[in-house]
């Protein structure tokens, strides 16, 4: 009989999840700093491969975006997601409410694939335990396993919902506990007690140790990252179901958003945090179950890997990024530079020679505005990391270089090296797609009583339209929150087409040749628009700190309205003379 119990929260710190008081008769857990004991911690080891929802051993385990895992069949029924227009891909239109109490957020169905590593591990565990049950060693041990639910553990057995569940089976504690879970007789949050029924000496501890060693041996190869080929360090599972070290995903996404194994596009934002944040606010939490498995079964190896990673990070200099204080650059967009000052010629040569060809671009702070923790710095605190695409060296040592924006950053500290600025920077990343969708839903639902403005409300008429310009009413600033993300994007493209049709001087063929056609992707449009729109760079720089596609689109639409107003006032002023 399967139990019906509330779903436990497995998104816990490893120490709290793996540390409980142990005793001789009741299964127990140990501190995350100590390897789990095959016999004393048999219950906890089995719990690591149990589904928190159905309590059976995991079958086709799926890791949710919150980092928790459950059986594929235990995923709640999906529903159509409302008020979401970006990215609105087919696999994100259906969603479900997360069953884990610490999350309870809506997950897109497309973000939940079978976890390849966990699926392989649980199948290997099942096969190895099944094989071991029929060995001579296992047949010598006969155990009675009795479930102790949460009420029994608390000392109030009278409140339990069902009768005592007891199983008698051959094998040690580990195999017997797994067998009880496999039959649906052991709830996920229940403990167990063991009674030896076999005659003679109790060999269960030896039998358990042998079985656990075999389980570690058959699953060890599955716990290696396929990027660095080392044991997982802070494992992160992608939406396609593949798992890598967090730092490895971080490095891969610096260059591509394609999964290294299946070549499927990953919806994880490039530049995810290279460190795990336990607070739960992180956009891509590590795989909770895999972290618990690693911490419980091989903590020494995990500690060695973590120490090696820390040592690697400390070898990097404190001020490790060359900074060019010159102009405004945007991610994904080209920046063309003529390098003539000796200090910057040296900086570019070093950037090319060190192998990565990267440097930071910052806007000069000519008005002496305060830059947060930096105070009044000679540059704006937020900038763009550029990658050198092409260098054309002139005979006199000067050069013309073509670069492309890679990512955004914030300067934490800065100094000087051979005349040019260097700094310690922090990468600025976008919020997750799930958070992006939630922001749109929150905006639209909170502004449900406000009329939606369309592109035609503001930019439907061409700039030379007499009725529009002769009107005494300037363009009205709309309520951007009431608009869907796709409506904001439509306004942007309508605005560009309007000025393109009027042969605007800032939208020439030369501009399109250098920066490409107007993007249809809302994530790319703001960077393209900020690059080509002829307004002050000190207005555009406010786009760099924004971490939401929707917020950047709203800022761009605000620029469009202000741009239209400036043209309206200029025309009205010229008519009055």
C-alpha positions, 0 to 999 in steps of 0.5 A, a space after each residue: 500500500 503506497 502512502 499519501 504523505 505531504 511532499 517534503 522540501 528537499 531544497 535544504 542545505 546539505 548539512 541540515 539534510 544529511 545530519 540527524 541523530 543516530 542510534 543503534 536501532 534506527 536508521 540515521 544520517 551523518 554530517 555532510 562532512 562525513 561519508 554516509 555509513 553503509 549500515 547505520 545510514 542505510 535509510 538515508 542512502 535509500 532516501 537519496 534515490 527515492 522520489 519525494 512525491 510518490 516515495 518509490 525509487 526514482 523512475 525517469 527522474 526530472 530535475 525542475 528549474 528550482 533544482 529539485 528532482 522527482 519522477 516524470 510521472 509525478 509532475 503535476 498536471 500542466 495548464 496554459 500559461 497566461 499573459 506571457 508573450 516573450 519568449 512564448 516558444 511552443 515548449 513554454 506555453 504550458 506550465 505547472 505549479 512546483 510541488 516543492 513547498 520551498 518553491 511553489 513557482 510556476 515551471 514551464 513544461 519545456 524546462 523539465 526533461 529527464 535528467 540523464 545522469 540521475 536516470 542512469 544512476 538510479 537504473 544502475 542502483 536498481 540493477 546492482 541491488 537486484 543482482 546482489 539479492 541473489 548472492 550467497 552473502 545476501 542470503 545469509 542475512 534475514 532482517 525485519 524492517 519496520 517503518 516508523 512514520 513521522 508520528 512514530 518518530 515524534 513519540 505519538 504513534 496513535 496519530 498515524 494514519 495507517 497500520 505499522 508496515 513491516 517487511 521481512 527480506 534477505 540481504 543487509 539493511 541497505 538492500 532490505 530498505 530499498 526493497 521496502 521502498 520498491 514495494 511502496 511500503 516506505 514513505 519518503 519521510 519515514 524512518 525504519 528500525 531493523 530486527 535481525 532474524 537470521 541465526 548466528 552472527 549478524 553479518 549485515 554490516 559487512 554485507 552493507 559495506 560490500 554492496 555500497 562499495 559496489 554501488 559506488 563503483 558502478 555509478 562512479 563514471 556517471 558522476 563525471 562532468 563531460 566538459 572538464 572530465 572531473 567529478 561534478 562540482 556544484 552540478 547544474 542540470 540544463 533544460 535538456 537534462 544534461 548535467 555539468 559543473 556550474 563553472 563549466 556551464 559558465 565557461 561554455 555559455 561565454 561562447 555558445 548557448 548550445 549544449 555540449 552533449 546534445 547540441 540543443 539550445 539551452 535557455 539558461 542565460 549566458 553568464 550564470 553565476 559561477 558560484 552556487 547561492 544557497 539563498 534560493 534567489 539564484 536564477 539557476 540553482 544547482 541540482 539538489 539531489 546530486 549534491 546530496 549524493 556527492 556529499 554523502 557518498 564521496 565528501 573527501 573527493 568533493 572537498 578536494 575538487 572545491 579546494 582545487 577550484 578555489 586555488 585556481 580562482 586565487 591565481 587570477 590577478 586582482 585587477 585582471 581586465 584592461 579598460 578602455 575609457 572611450 565610448 558606449 558599446 553594447 552586447 552583440 553589437 560591433 564597435 569600430 575603433 581607431 587606436 593611436 595613443 601609445 598606452 592603448 596600442 600597448 593594451 590592445 597588443 597585450 589583449 591579443 597576445 594573451 589569447 582571449 582578445 578581450 577588454 572592457 569599454 567604458 563611457 567617460 564620466 565627464 560630468 563627475 557623476 557619482 558611480 556607487 561604491 567607486 565614488 566619482 570615477 573617471 568613467 561610468 561604472 557599467 560597461 561592455 566587454 568587447 572581443 577583438 574580431 579583426 586588427 588592421 595594423 598600420 605602418 606607423 604602429 596605429 591600428 584599426 580594430 573591429 570588436 563585438 560586444 560579449 557581455 556587460 559588467 560592473 567595475 568593482 575596483 580599478 587601478 592603472 598599468 602602464 598608463 591605461 586603466 585596469 580593473 576587477 569587474 563583475 559580470 552583469 547577467 539577465 534574469 532567467 526566462 522564468 523571471 522574465 515571464 513572471 515580470 510580464 505577468 505581474 506588469 500586465 495583471 497590475 495594469 489590467 484596467 489600463 487601456 493598451 496602447 498600440 504602435 499605431 497610437 504613437 508611431 503609425 503615421 510617417 514623420 512628414 504627416 501634416 496632421 500629426 505635426 500640426 496637432 497641438 498635442 505632442 505624443 503622449 507617454 503611454 503606460 508601458 506596464 500595461 503592454 505585453 512584451 511583444 507589443 513593446 517590440 512591435 512599437 519598436 519595429 514600427 518606429 524604425 520602419 517609419 523612419 526608414 520609410 522617410 529616409 532618415 539620415 540615421 538609418 542609411 544603407 551604411 548603418 545597416 551594413 555595419 550593424 545589420 537589419 533591425 532584429 526581430 528578437 526582443 532580446 537583441 533589439 534594444 542593443 541594436 536600437 541603442 547603437 543606431 539611435 542618434 541620441 546622447 550616449 549619456 542617456 543610452 548608458 542607463 540601458 546597461 545595468 538593466 537585467 530584463 529584456 522587458 525593462 530594456 524594451 520599455 526604456 527604448 519605447 520611452 526614448 522613441 516617445 521623447 524622440 518624437 516629442 523633440 521632433 514635434 517641438 522642433 517642427 512647432 517652433 519652426 512654424 511659429 516664425 
